[in-house]
Amino acid sequence: MQITNRLKSIISKFANVKILVIGDLILDEYIYGDVDRISPEAPVPVVWAKERKFLPGGAANVAANISSFGAGVNLAAIVGKDDHAHILLSELKKRHIDTDGVLEVFNRCTSVKTRVVARQQQIVRVDWENTEEIKDSLQDKIEDFIGKIVKKCDAVIIEDYGKGLITPRLVTCAVSQAKANNKVITVDPKEENFEYYRGVTAITPNRKEAENAIRNIKIKNAYSNLRVTSDKLSRDKDVDLAGRGLLEYLNLQAALITLGDKGMRLFEKGKKSYQIDTVAQEVFDVSGAGDTVIAAFTLALACGATMQEAATIANFAAGIVVGKSGVATTTQNELIQTMKHYKNS
């Protein structure tokens, strides 16, 4: 798609939009240091730690991306009642993200991913998490919040990292509330939970998630229209079959499958698939790129963009953040300047 003033106009409207993000919050911790010896206790490197950094991850990173674009954002989520929750909530408030819908829960830890990095190389990642499905009493409170806030928002994002928040009941509530109020609702899905998402506006799986979804759906349902010859979507033909199958099986308006260095492919009802080549100049870190995609894609749809326009904007946004270290965000100005540079190059 040609980079036009129309796309820039859509981006400039981001500040007029508010998005409700429902999903699993993660605190991303980065420990940076140097390695110059091997431990005498075991054949592992000794990292001389020099810096520690905390960033919002998971659904919190989606919210951070939305806020960085200048839009308003509300979160519906849970955290543990622990020190990590205080750090995460503080980081969210720094980014002007409304956390009134974030519930602190006893006997449940805040999800944390700790990455140890030496000389720009990740040495190890340590995850602390609780993936048990949330109790009905918590779902009641979150559903009450969704019912109150959705009318004030322009779109809803469900960010499913498989940490126990996103249940069939909660998705049913969010989808029905969004549809009743004529709101766009998009999902960044967890492959085990694909069947939850019937009837949403659009989903944004990556290639691996789409592969696993196809495998799980075929095993559970022997669905005849999923005629993918291999669960590995290595060929264009199989990506197209998977996209079409998911579109029909889940009754979606669109499916946007991200394909790494192959860009992304958009599937819409009644239209040919639309390939968007990557615009990334340099890939430094792909962490959180999917969060940026769904944030930009949904914001654009909420501003009146077509699916193709929204996908094109999301592709540019992802191309920017993969060139940065760690989970990252971009801005309206950076996005528009990147588009100008691409057009003139």
C-alpha positions as CSV (number, residue, x, y, z in Angstrom):
1,M,0.0,0.0,0.0
2,Q,1.3,3.5,-0.9
3,I,2.2,5.6,2.1
4,T,-0.3,8.4,1.9
5,N,-1.5,11.4,3.9
6,R,-4.5,9.2,4.7
7,L,-2.3,7.0,6.9
8,K,-0.7,10.0,8.6
9,S,-4.2,11.4,9.2
10,I,-5.3,8.2,10.9
11,I,-2.2,8.2,13.2
12,S,-2.8,11.8,14.1
13,K,-6.2,10.8,15.5
14,F,-4.7,8.3,18.0
15,A,-4.8,10.9,20.8
16,N,-8.6,11.1,20.5
17,V,-9.0,7.4,21.3
18,K,-9.3,5.3,24.5
19,I,-8.7,1.6,24.5
20,L,-9.6,-1.0,27.2
21,V,-7.0,-3.7,27.5
22,I,-8.0,-7.0,29.2
23,G,-5.1,-9.3,29.8
24,D,-2.2,-10.9,31.6
25,L,0.2,-8.4,33.1
26,I,3.9,-9.2,33.3
27,L,6.8,-7.4,34.9
28,D,9.9,-7.6,32.6
29,E,13.1,-7.3,34.6
30,Y,16.4,-6.9,32.9
31,I,19.7,-7.4,34.6
32,Y,22.7,-6.1,32.6
33,G,26.3,-6.9,33.2
34,D,29.6,-8.3,32.0
35,V,31.1,-11.8,31.9
36,D,34.8,-12.4,32.2
37,R,35.0,-15.8,34.0
38,I,33.3,-19.2,34.5
39,S,32.0,-20.1,37.9
40,P,34.2,-22.5,40.0
41,E,31.0,-24.0,41.3
42,A,29.5,-25.1,37.9
43,P,30.3,-24.6,34.2
44,V,28.2,-21.4,33.9
45,P,29.3,-17.8,33.3
46,V,29.5,-15.4,36.3
47,V,27.6,-12.2,35.4
48,W,29.0,-9.1,37.1
49,A,25.7,-7.2,37.4
50,K,25.8,-3.5,36.7
51,E,22.3,-2.3,35.9
52,R,18.7,-3.4,36.6
53,K,15.7,-2.2,34.7
54,F,12.0,-2.9,35.0
55,L,9.5,-2.6,32.1
56,P,5.8,-3.4,31.7
57,G,5.3,-6.7,29.8
58,G,2.5,-8.7,28.5
59,A,-0.8,-6.8,28.5
60,A,1.0,-4.1,30.4
61,N,3.3,-3.6,27.3
62,V,0.2,-3.4,25.1
63,A,-1.1,-0.6,27.3
64,A,2.3,1.1,27.3
65,N,2.4,1.1,23.5
66,I,-1.1,2.6,23.4
67,S,-0.1,5.3,25.9
68,S,3.1,6.0,24.0
69,F,1.0,6.7,20.9
70,G,-0.8,9.4,22.8
71,A,-4.0,7.5,23.3
72,G,-5.9,6.8,26.6
73,V,-5.9,3.3,28.0
74,N,-7.6,1.4,30.8
75,L,-6.5,-1.9,32.1
76,A,-8.6,-4.8,33.4
77,A,-6.2,-7.3,35.0
78,I,-4.8,-8.8,38.2
79,V,-1.5,-8.8,40.0
80,G,-0.3,-10.4,43.2
81,K,-0.1,-8.5,46.4
82,D,3.6,-8.3,46.4
83,D,6.6,-6.0,45.8
84,H,6.7,-6.8,42.1
85,A,3.1,-5.6,41.8
86,H,4.1,-2.2,43.3
87,I,6.9,-1.9,40.9
88,L,4.7,-2.8,37.9
89,L,1.9,-0.4,39.0
90,S,4.4,2.4,39.5
91,E,5.8,1.8,36.0
92,L,2.2,1.9,34.6
93,K,1.4,5.1,36.4
94,K,4.5,6.8,35.0
95,R,3.1,6.1,31.6
96,H,-0.3,7.6,32.5
97,I,-2.1,4.3,32.3
98,D,-5.3,4.0,34.2
99,T,-5.0,1.0,36.7
100,D,-8.3,1.3,38.5
101,G,-9.3,-2.0,36.9
102,V,-6.2,-3.8,38.2
103,L,-7.0,-6.0,41.2
104,E,-4.4,-7.0,43.7
105,V,-4.8,-10.7,44.7
106,F,-3.6,-12.5,47.8
107,N,-1.9,-15.9,47.4
108,R,-1.0,-15.2,43.8
109,C,2.3,-13.9,42.6
110,T,2.8,-11.1,40.0
111,S,4.1,-12.6,36.8
112,V,7.8,-11.7,36.4
113,K,10.3,-12.5,33.6
114,T,13.9,-11.8,34.6
115,R,16.4,-11.7,31.8
116,V,20.1,-11.6,32.5
117,V,22.0,-9.9,29.6
118,A,25.7,-9.7,29.2
119,R,27.4,-8.0,26.2
120,Q,24.0,-7.7,24.5
121,Q,23.5,-11.5,24.7
122,Q,20.8,-13.0,26.9
123,I,22.4,-15.5,29.2
124,V,19.2,-16.9,31.0
125,R,15.6,-16.1,31.6
126,V,13.8,-16.9,34.9
127,D,10.0,-16.8,35.0
128,W,7.9,-16.5,38.1
129,E,4.2,-17.0,37.4
130,N,0.9,-18.5,38.5
131,T,-1.2,-19.9,35.6
132,E,-4.2,-21.2,37.5
133,E,-7.6,-20.0,36.2
134,I,-8.9,-17.1,38.3
135,K,-11.8,-17.7,40.7
136,D,-15.4,-16.8,40.0
137,S,-15.3,-14.0,42.6
138,L,-12.5,-12.3,40.7
139,Q,-14.2,-12.8,37.4
140,D,-17.3,-11.1,38.9
141,K,-15.3,-8.0,39.8
142,I,-13.5,-7.8,36.5
143,E,-16.7,-8.2,34.5
144,D,-18.3,-5.5,36.6
145,F,-15.4,-3.2,35.7
146,I,-15.7,-4.1,32.0
147,G,-19.4,-3.3,32.0
148,K,-18.8,0.1,33.5
149,I,-15.8,1.2,31.4
150,V,-16.4,-0.3,27.9
151,K,-19.0,2.4,27.1
152,K,-16.3,5.1,27.6
153,C,-13.8,3.3,25.3
154,D,-13.5,3.1,21.5
155,A,-12.1,-0.5,21.3
156,V,-11.3,-3.5,23.4
157,I,-8.1,-5.6,23.3
158,I,-7.8,-9.1,24.8
159,E,-4.1,-9.9,25.4
160,D,-3.9,-13.6,26.3
161,Y,-0.5,-14.8,27.7
162,G,-2.0,-17.9,29.3
163,K,-1.5,-16.8,32.9
164,G,-5.1,-17.7,34.0
165,L,-7.0,-14.4,33.6
166,I,-8.5,-15.1,30.2
167,T,-11.3,-17.6,30.6
168,P,-14.2,-18.6,28.3
169,R,-16.5,-16.8,30.7
170,L,-14.5,-13.6,30.7
171,V,-14.1,-13.6,26.9
172,T,-17.8,-14.1,26.5
173,C,-18.5,-11.1,28.7
174,A,-16.0,-8.9,26.9
175,V,-17.2,-9.8,23.5
176,S,-20.9,-9.3,24.4
177,Q,-20.2,-6.0,26.0
178,A,-18.1,-4.8,23.1
179,K,-20.7,-5.8,20.5
180,A,-23.6,-4.4,22.6
181,N,-21.8,-1.0,22.5
182,N,-20.6,-1.3,18.9
183,K,-16.9,-1.4,19.8
184,V,-14.0,-3.0,17.9
185,I,-12.6,-6.0,19.8
186,T,-9.3,-7.6,18.9
187,V,-7.3,-10.5,20.4
188,D,-3.6,-11.4,20.6
189,P,-4.3,-15.1,21.2
190,K,-2.8,-17.9,23.1
191,E,-2.9,-21.0,20.9
192,E,-4.5,-23.3,23.4
193,N,-7.4,-20.8,23.8
194,F,-8.3,-20.1,20.2
195,E,-11.8,-21.4,20.5
196,Y,-12.6,-18.7,23.1
197,Y,-12.4,-16.0,20.5
198,R,-15.4,-16.7,18.2
199,G,-17.0,-13.6,16.8
200,V,-14.3,-11.0,17.8
201,T,-13.4,-8.4,15.2
202,A,-9.9,-9.7,14.5
203,I,-7.0,-11.8,15.9
204,T,-3.3,-11.2,15.5
205,P,-1.5,-14.5,16.0
206,N,2.2,-15.0,15.0
207,R,3.1,-18.0,12.8
208,K,3.8,-20.3,15.7
209,E,0.5,-19.5,17.4
210,A,-1.4,-20.0,14.1
211,E,0.4,-23.4,13.6
212,N,-0.5,-24.6,17.1
213,A,-4.1,-23.3,16.7
214,I,-4.6,-25.3,13.5
215,R,-3.2,-28.4,15.1
216,N,-5.4,-28.1,18.2
217,I,-8.5,-27.3,16.3
218,K,-8.0,-30.2,13.9
219,I,-7.4,-32.6,16.8
220,K,-10.4,-31.4,18.7
221,N,-12.9,-30.9,15.9
222,A,-11.6,-32.5,12.7
223,Y,-12.8,-29.3,11.1
224,S,-13.2,-30.0,7.4
225,N,-12.4,-26.5,6.2
226,L,-8.9,-26.5,7.8
227,R,-7.3,-28.2,4.8
228,V,-3.7,-27.3,5.7
229,T,-1.5,-30.1,4.5
230,S,1.0,-29.6,7.2
231,D,0.9,-28.1,10.7
232,K,4.1,-26.3,9.9
233,L,3.1,-23.1,7.9
234,S,6.3,-22.9,6.0
235,R,4.7,-22.4,2.5
236,D,2.6,-19.5,1.4
237,K,-0.2,-21.9,0.4
238,D,-0.4,-23.3,3.9
239,V,-0.4,-19.8,5.5
240,D,-3.3,-18.9,3.2
241,L,-5.2,-22.0,4.0
242,A,-4.7,-21.5,7.8
243,G,-5.7,-17.8,7.6
244,R,-8.9,-18.6,5.7
245,G,-9.7,-21.5,7.9
246,L,-9.3,-19.5,11.1
247,L,-11.4,-16.7,9.6
248,E,-14.3,-19.0,8.9
249,Y,-14.0,-21.3,11.9
250,L,-13.9,-18.4,14.4
251,N,-16.4,-16.1,12.4
252,L,-13.9,-13.2,12.3
253,Q,-13.9,-10.1,10.2
254,A,-10.1,-10.4,9.9
255,A,-7.1,-12.4,10.9
256,L,-3.6,-10.8,10.8
257,I,-0.8,-13.4,10.9
258,T,2.6,-12.0,11.7
259,L,5.4,-13.8,9.9
260,G,8.7,-12.5,11.4
261,D,11.1,-11.4,8.7
262,K,8.4,-12.2,6.1
263,G,6.2,-9.4,7.3
264,M,2.5,-10.2,7.9
265,R,-0.5,-11.4,6.0
266,L,-4.0,-10.1,6.4
267,F,-7.1,-12.2,5.8
268,E,-10.6,-10.6,5.5
269,K,-14.0,-12.0,4.7
270,G,-14.7,-11.9,1.0
271,K,-11.3,-10.6,0.0
272,K,-8.0,-12.0,-1.2
273,S,-5.2,-12.3,1.3
274,Y,-3.0,-9.2,1.6
275,Q,0.8,-9.6,2.0
276,I,2.7,-6.8,3.8
277,D,6.5,-7.0,3.6
278,T,8.5,-6.1,6.6
279,V,10.0,-2.6,6.8
280,A,12.4,-3.3,9.7
281,Q,15.8,-1.9,8.9
282,E,17.5,-3.8,11.6
283,V,16.3,-6.5,14.0
284,F,17.8,-6.2,17.5
285,D,15.1,-7.7,19.7
286,V,11.7,-9.1,18.8
287,S,10.5,-9.1,22.4
288,G,7.1,-7.5,22.6
289,A,6.7,-6.9,18.9
290,G,3.3,-8.6,18.9
291,D,2.2,-6.2,21.6
292,T,3.0,-3.3,19.4
293,V,1.2,-4.8,16.4
294,I,-2.1,-5.3,18.2
295,A,-1.8,-1.8,19.9
296,A,-1.2,0.0,16.6
297,F,-3.7,-2.2,14.6
298,T,-6.5,-1.6,17.1
299,L,-5.9,2.1,17.5
300,A,-6.0,2.5,13.7
301,L,-9.3,0.6,13.5
302,A,-10.8,2.7,16.3
303,C,-9.8,5.8,14.2
304,G,-11.7,4.5,11.2
305,A,-9.0,2.8,9.2
306,T,-9.7,-0.1,6.9
307,M,-8.2,-3.5,7.8
308,Q,-5.4,-3.0,5.2
309,E,-4.6,0.5,6.5
310,A,-4.5,-0.7,10.1
311,A,-2.3,-3.6,9.2
312,T,0.1,-1.4,7.3
313,I,0.4,1.0,10.2
314,A,1.0,-1.9,12.6
315,N,3.7,-3.3,10.3
316,F,5.6,0.0,10.4
317,A,5.2,0.2,14.2
318,A,6.6,-3.3,14.6
319,G,9.5,-2.5,12.3
320,I,10.5,0.3,14.7
321,V,10.4,-1.6,18.0
322,V,12.3,-4.6,16.8
323,G,15.3,-2.3,16.2
324,K,15.3,-1.4,19.9
325,S,16.5,-3.3,23.0
326,G,14.0,-5.1,25.2
327,V,10.3,-4.6,25.2
328,A,9.9,-1.3,23.5
329,T,7.4,1.3,22.3
330,T,7.2,3.9,19.6
331,T,5.4,7.2,19.2
332,Q,3.2,9.0,16.6
333,N,6.0,11.2,15.5
334,E,8.5,8.3,15.2
335,L,6.0,6.3,13.2
336,I,5.2,9.2,10.8
337,Q,8.9,10.0,10.3
338,T,9.7,6.4,9.6
339,M,6.9,6.3,7.0
340,K,8.3,9.4,5.3
341,H,11.8,8.0,5.2
342,Y,10.5,4.7,3.8
343,K,8.5,6.6,1.1
344,N,11.5,8.7,0.1
345,S,14.1,5.8,0.2
